Amino acid sequence: MLIVVLLCNGQLYTGYVVYSKHPKSTIKSEIEYKSGSHIGWENEYNQAGILIYSCYSVGETTQEVYKFDDHGNLIDHYKL
């Protein structure tokens, strides 16, 4: 099991980390961290910057998922 702890200036990080960007520099994916651990939302956006996927996770365990179409309309939601 891999445990990732995120530090910023020697402190446990709380906030979002952008993991990838589209060619025009809009955010493609980001992950939320709390107190250095992956606890929070994972978000994916289309090239227009519209949210198309979001899930809430604690570590590697996904708790809740939202899926949206390319216009931002909710098309699916479920809890695990």
C-alpha positions, -999 to 999 in steps of 0.1 A, spaced: 0 0 0 14 34 -10 7 63 13 12 98 -1 16 128 23 18 162 6 39 189 22 42 226 14 69 246 31 74 218 56 37 218 66 10 193 58 -9 207 27 -46 215 26 -60 225 -8 -63 214 -44 -34 202 -65 -37 205 -103 -25 173 -118 -30 180 -155 -40 208 -179 -55 209 -214 -33 223 -242 -48 258 -237 -38 257 -200 -73 251 -186 -74 226 -157 -80 191 -168 -78 174 -134 -73 183 -98 -73 165 -64 -81 179 -30 -58 172 0 -65 178 37 -37 179 62 -14 163 37 -36 133 28 -59 127 -2 -92 133 15 -117 152 -7 -128 158 -42 -112 147 -75 -124 168 -103 -121 165 -141 -130 193 -166 -134 194 -204 -114 218 -226 -140 245 -220 -134 243 -183 -168 227 -175 -168 201 -147 -176 167 -162 -166 143 -134 -163 146 -96 -158 121 -69 -153 123 -32 -125 100 -19 -108 91 13 -74 78 3 -79 53 -24 -116 46 -14 -142 64 -35 -173 74 -15 -195 93 -40 -194 100 -78 -210 127 -100 -209 126 -138 -219 156 -160 -223 161 -197 -201 185 -217 -226 213 -208 -223 207 -170 -257 189 -167 -258 161 -141 -262 128 -158 -254 103 -130 -248 103 -93 -242 75 -69 -227 66 -35 -206 36 -29 
